[in-house]
Amino acid sequence: MNIEYGNRTISHGDFDSIALRLASPETILQWSHGEVKKPETINYRTQKPEKTGLFCEKIFGPVKDFECACGKYKHAKYRGIICEKCGVEVTTSKVRRERMGYITLATPVAHIWFYRTSPSYIAILLDMATTKLVRVLYYESYIITDSGNTDLKVGDVIKISYYNELKERGYEFEALMGGEGARKLLSEIDLDELSAELETELKLENSIEKKKKMLKRLQVVESFRKSGNRPEWMILTVLPVIPPDLRPLVPLEGGRYATSDLNDLYRRVITRNNRLKHMMEINTPDLILRNEKRMLQEAVDALIDNSRRARPIKQRNGTPLKSLSDNLKGKQGRFRQNLLGKRVDYSARSVITVGPELKIYECGLPKIIALEIFKPFIIKELEEKSYASSIKG
């Protein structure tokens, strides 16, 4: 089986395994075909996707096979041509299942998988309690990024009132809030140097509890070193937008539409992001900006993993919206339902479990199921070699 990946065709013999890793901002931009700037999906009057919106044809490809948005080019013979009027590439509509977009965030935002989970990888690397990190990321406290002429240390978390008090007294130091503060500290981490420091401290430390904490931190540092990932990539500056055909908008009778929950979650992110950009341009007071930045963090959290939030965003009927993580995990998720749970002519029911010893293109089967699935082939062989003239059902 061959897989199309970017401009390359990969066969199953070209690799032994698939590894998931953090995506850098540059990688996300390489995946993408354009920036999504508007929260709108389609124009309900013309029934066409809005330009630079969540279903934009210029970014994600044409809705109709080999037809640009304005209708100037309407044939397969124009394949590959980019319309000079509407900017849409003349190609098959299947590309709307694979082409991605991106959103440039007005302020850095932490990825919920790396601070709301146990263990919290951002908190471990910054050597702080998860509760303190959450207060920083939700704009309730400051984190010191440059101690200046104070007695504070880099990485200390202070309240807003204490920050204001120090500034009034004339102290010179730098403290930031939210993903911006966490990202600055993470980007300054020298993984090789930190690894050497932790190994030295482990040898000298006598406390078992402190040793456990250091060892956990060292394991995270070593994982980053070996994988080639950077800690600051856990803070998002660019947000990928998945292809529109994976979050469809389906027309119903009476001019109504059924839409994927992901479109509502993306719309919320773009609306808040655009509002924050506007407020930053007109020099809005810090108090209002902090609230807007916190709301953007909450919107991105809900998009990535709505079920992990303390108060998930819900539909009108009270059911939580299905986020990106909800579409991947569980029995109804993309992996178990769509990739592993396909039915064929000769099938059987069984529990899916991991098999670390198997290759990426192999599947382990219980002996009874294997015999049932391959029964027609076995019967054919037995009859051809005259081992049996008739087989009992």
Phi, psi and omega in degrees: 000134179256143180241131175276121178228105183063236179264005184248154172248121184248131174263162186296341179279352183279348181213156181256336183203168175244130179243133175269136179217167178294144177261128176283161176304323180294321179295317179299320178293325177293323178296327194276158178246005178162165182267130175272117185249337184248147179279351183288153178259288178233159174276116187288348177275312182268347182064021180249152179298142178287141178295138183057017177267190185289347179236017185309128181288330179295323181277309191261350180108167186289149177286322178255144180303128174052041177219123180284172186295323183273348178088008181293319179249126184221048180199153180296339180293343179266011182311133177090346179282137175261120183299127182287345182269308183256347177080010181269135178283135179278105182203183179288149181288350179298337182296342179288355174266350186233336182282134181250161174239188177210158175239125175277114184284140182292333177215148179301142183231134181285143177280124187300332179296336188255002174225341180262359180265171173239116002282154177272107187294324178294316180297320180296313181295324180275357178057054178218164178290145181299322180298321178293318180298317180298321178297322178292313184293335179258020171061039176254343180215162176260153172241132183286124178252341175208114187290338178058231181259026178259173176272001182286159178250153176298128182102349176293143179253126182234154179286161180297320181297320179290323176301313180297322180296316179296321179294321179295327179282353176093012178290142178253114180200169178238129175223137182235167179239166171065201181297333180298314180293315180297320182295321181296316180292320179294323181290337181273356181286124172266105187299320179296315181294316180296322178298315179295319179298313182295322178296321178293315181295325179299322180291328184270338185284138180256332182291128181294319181298315180294324178297318179300317181296316179296319181296319178298318180293320180296321179298318179294316180299315180295323178298318178295319181297314184290325184278340182082006177282157176251139182302324183292348178289347175286348175253123185274133170247337176231131183251122179288146176246119184290159182304145184296330180287350175267358175219065193293160174240110188253124179288139177245178177292149177080017177078009179269165182227143170257129185234152176293146178301330182299326179296321177295320181290319176295319180300319179297318179297311183296318180300312181291324179295315179295321179294319179295317178302316180296317181295324179291327179291326183263014177056055177292146179306148184304321183301316180288320179299319180300317180295319179294320178294320178296319179295325176293318177301316180295321180294319179291321175304313182295322179295316184283312182207084184295326184289341182276345181285153179297318177235091182294151176287132186242160172282178180296329180276002175095355179276137181296144177292143180277115182272183179302315180295321180296331178282347180259320190270164174082181184293327180269004183285173185300320185288304186283324182281312188264318185273318184262335189264028181286141178263142176234181184301313178252107186226173178208161179258137178200166177274131180277125176229164181284151176225087185300336183278351182275150174285167184297333182258010181254155178221125179274134181237143170298148186303318183295318180293319179299318179296320180293316182293320183264014181306314180301322181289321180294316180299316180301314181296317181297319181289320181296325182267008176060029175283334179208141180266330177218141182249130177287141179289000000 
